[in-house]
Amino acid sequence: DMVGWARVSAEKILGVKLEVTGRENLPKPSRGHMYISNHQSYVDILVLMVALDTVAFLSKSLVRLFPVLGRSAWCGGTVFIERGRSDDRERALQETLKMCHQSTAVVVFPEGTRGDEGKIREKIHPRAIQEAWRHGLRVIPVSVAGTGIVFPKSMDRVRPGQPASVQIGRVVNPADYDSADDFTEACWSKVKELHLAAKIRCEELRQREGLS
């Protein structure tokens, strides 16, 4: 059970105090959907596995080299992409769309790389969301906060025992939008709203526990 392994790794080994809001918005069945999330730490993969009950991600190939995590992601159907290769990017996108349609929703990080803790990028790589609109795939917006404190982008330290918040939003239906651009803007705007809520919740949890 790779989700169970992710829970042990995040909560027992790293001591992440994970709070998930919006589980009622998880699609059942998960086919016909795509998850869209911000990205600030490699710990995101662990907490999103737990929060979304999935191991399917669109991820750069470097993750495949990580001990245990890379193997688990590969076994769970994660689509790996070789950065800098446009042909491989296209292959990975088409494979992702196929998975979303036929088997399970895939988690996509449109920022393309990890951002700084507490910040979310305005400029994203919109192609996956645009193609979701063209293929009639519903999008579940998701946001995570707190993981950048546990394991920051610099990867120079680990701070166990920190809170993290995952906020799961309501489905965004492509049928409600006239263009791929409008759909993309709506999806990412929702992620930004959720991220603000996740940040506020993390700060509340940190204050409650007296964490600096």
N, C-alpha and C positions, 0 to 999 in steps of 0.2 A: 504494500500500500504506500505509494509514493507521496500521497497527500499526508498520510500519517507520519511519514518520515520528515516531511517538510515542517509539520507541526512540532515534532520533537526538536528539530534543529533550531527553529525560530524561538520557540517558547521555553524549552528546557536548556538547550546549549547556549543560545544567545540571550536568553532571559527576556525576550521581547514581550511586553505586555500588550497584546493585540486586542483591539476593539474593532468590531466589524458592524457597520450600520447599513441597512438596506438589503439584507439577505433575501427579503421577500421579493426583490426585483430580479433575482436570478432566474433565467429562463429554463423552463422544463417542457419538453426536452431542450437541450442546448443547441440543436441544429438550427441553422437559419439565422444565427447571430454572430456578432463579433464583439469582443471586449476592447475598449479603447481606454488606455490609462496613461497618466504621467509616469515619469521614471526618474528616481533620484539615487538609487543604491542597488547593488546586486542582491541585497536582502529583500527587495521588492518581489523577486521571483518566489522566495519562500513564503512571504506573507500573503501574496496573491494566490498561491497554490491553496493555502489554507482557507482564505476568505471566499474564493470562487469555486473551490473544490474541482480544480483543474490542473493539469500539468502541460497544457498545450499553449505554447508561446511562439511568437515570431521574434527571434533573437539572433544577435550577431554570433558568428562561429566561435569567438573567443570563449563563450560560456561553455561550449562543449569540452573545453580543456580543464574546467574546474573539477576537482575531486568530488565525487558523489553527485554533486548538483548537476554537472554536465551529463553524466550517465543517466540520471533520473529524468532529466528533461528530454533526452534523446529517446528513452524508452517510452515516455509519455506522448510522443508525437510532435515535440517541438520542432518547428521549421527553422533551420539555421541559415543565415545569409552571410556570404563573404562580402564584407564591406569593400567598396571601391570597384566592384565588378557589376556593371549595369545589367549584364546578361543574367547573373546569378540573382540579382535583386528582383528581376522580372520572374524568374523561375520560382523564387520563394513566395512572391506575392500570389502567383497563380495557385501554388500548392496550398497556401493559406486560405484562399477563397474556396477552394475545393473542400478542404477540411471543414470550414464553417458551414458549408452547404450539406455535406454528406455525413459528418461524424460528430464534431464537437466545436463549440465556439473557441476561437484562438485569441489570446491576449496580444494586442499590438501596442507598441510604444511609439506614437507618432513623432515624439521629440527626437528620436533617432539615437540619443545618447543620454547619459545620466545628467540631470541638472543639479544645481546646488540645493541643499536642504531649504525647504520653505519657499522655493521659487519655482515658477512654471513658465515655460517658454511660450511667447506669443507666436513665434514663427515655428511651424512644424513641417514635417514631410506629409503632405495631405493625401498621397496617392491611395493608400489602403482604404481610407474613409471614402474617397471619391469612388473607388471601385466597389465598395460595399453598397453605395447608392445605386450604381449601375447594375449590380447583380441582385438588388432587392434584399440585401442583408440588413437586418435590424442591428442597431448598435446599442450596447449596454455601456454607458460611460462610467468610469471608475476612477477614483483618485486615492493616492496613498500619501501619508505624511508621517514623519518620525523616523523612517528607516535611514535617512541620511545622517542622523545623529548616531545611530547604531554603527553604521559602516559607511563613512562619507565617500564622496567621489574621489578624494585624494588617496583613499585606501591606506592611510598611514596609521590608523588606530581602529580599535573596536571598543565600543562602549556598551556593555551588556546591561540588562535591567531597565531599558528605556521603553516608554510607551510608543505605540504606533497605531494609527487609525486608518482603516480602509472604509471609504464611503462608496456605496454602490447605488447608482442612479437608476431612474426609470428608463425603459426602452425608448430609443429614438427611432421612429419608423421612417424609412426612406420615402414611403408613399405620401408622407405629409409635406414633402419639399419638392420644389419645381426644378432644382438643379443640384448637381454634385457639390458645387461651391457652397450653396445655402445649407445643404446637409452637413458638410464639413464644419462650417462655422458654428452651426447649432450644436454639433457633437462636442467640439472642443470648448465651446463656451460653457457647456454643462460640466465638463471635466474641471474647468477652472472654478466654477461655483463649488463643486464638491471638494476641490483642493482647499479652498478657503475654510470650509466647514471642518475638514480633516485637520488643518493646522490649528484652528481654534480649539478643537477637542483635544489634540495632543498637548497644547499648552495648559489646558485645564487639568489634564491628568498629571503633567509634570509638576504643576503647582501643588496639587493635592498630595503628591508623594514627596514633595520637598526636593525635587531633582533640579540640579543646576544646568 
